[in-house]
């Protein structure tokens, strides 16, 4: 069983969203390196506007799943 915690491996900040995601902008699409595994999971991180908001290596956790996909939040 995975704990769902890890660190941000890379990401991109979305300011012009695809159809259906306009109400969520800005957000980051994040690749999370899951702790104690070789597994990387991609997901949605809300309220990220600049690279200063999310340095690579930031600790984060999977907090849920909805119409956006996997939801990841900073710890």
C-alpha positions, 0 to 999 in steps of 0.5 A: 500500500502506497502512502501517496506522499512524495516530491515534485519531480517536474511540472508545468503551469497551465494558465490557458486551460483546455475546454472544461478546465477553464474554471480551475486556472491557474494550476500545475500539472505535476509529476510526483515521485512517490516516496520509497518507490520508483513510481511517478504519478502525474496529477493536478495541483491547484493554485500554482501561479508561478515557479516560485510557488512550486520549486522542484523537490517540494514535498506533496501528497495525493489527496483525492481524485475527481473530474480533474484526475488525481489531486496533489497538494503541497504538504 
